[in-house]
Amino acid sequence: MSRESTVQEATLAKAAIGFCQKTYAAFPGAVVELIDQHYSDEDLTLEVQVPAGTDVRQASDELLRIALDVEDQYGVTIIAWAARAKGASG
């Protein structure tokens, strides 16, 4: 593995950790899952399962803000969306 790809992977890992930390702070009890299928050229595609009682639309808006903040910090592209937690209703 080249040094350049190692640096890129390290940056991506830091971005993922930063995204998760900010997401867990905003939505305690959320679950972040990596989606292997990409839409275009994004570096990370993530689904965030938000706790019951969380407005999914508002959560999606906040996730967009978090993703943009992390993108600016690390120079990566993130697509993230909120989904109701598996097994949750309402």
Long-range contacts (C-beta under 8 A, 24 or more apart in sequence): 11-74, 11-75, 11-76, 12-43, 12-44, 12-74, 12-76, 14-74, 15-43, 15-44, 15-70, 15-71, 15-73, 15-74, 15-76, 15-78, 16-44, 18-70, 18-73, 18-74, 19-44, 19-46, 19-66, 19-67, 19-70, 19-78, 19-80, 22-66, 22-69, 22-70, 23-48, 23-63, 23-66, 23-80, 26-62, 26-66, 27-51, 27-54, 27-59, 27-62, 29-85, 30-85, 31-85, 38-79, 39-79, 41-77, 42-77, 42-78, 42-79, 43-76, 43-77, 43-78, 44-76, 44-77, 44-78, 44-79, 44-80, 45-78, 45-79, 45-80, 46-78, 46-79, 46-80, 46-81, 47-80, 47-81, 47-83, 48-80, 48-81, 48-82, 48-83, 49-82, 49-83, 49-84, 49-85, 49-86, 50-82, 50-83, 50-84, 50-85, 51-85, 51-88, 52-84, 52-85, 52-88, 52-89, 52-90, 53-90, 54-82, 56-82, 56-83, 56-84, 57-82
